[in-house]
Amino acid sequence: MKPESFTWTDVHEIGWRLRDAHRDVDPLAVRFTDLHRWVTELEGFSGDPQKSSEKLLEALQLAWLEERD
């Protein structure tokens, strides 16, 4: 069951949702600017868009890769 809302710290939830939203995309080929936008556009995302970082986006990218594989 999907939580009603989630933030940047819900890395595995975001990875799971990105997998569902972008099934044909290689997570390692996504630019961080696009990844940031895609995360903030996910239904239920309630985090502050200014609170992301390169390290966090890398973690999200790896979580997405894990969910895909």
Secondary structure, DSSP 8 states (H G I E B T S, - for coil): ---S-B-TT-HHHHHHHHHHHTTT--GGGS-HHHHHHHHHHSTTB-S-GGG--HHHHHHHHHHHHHHH-
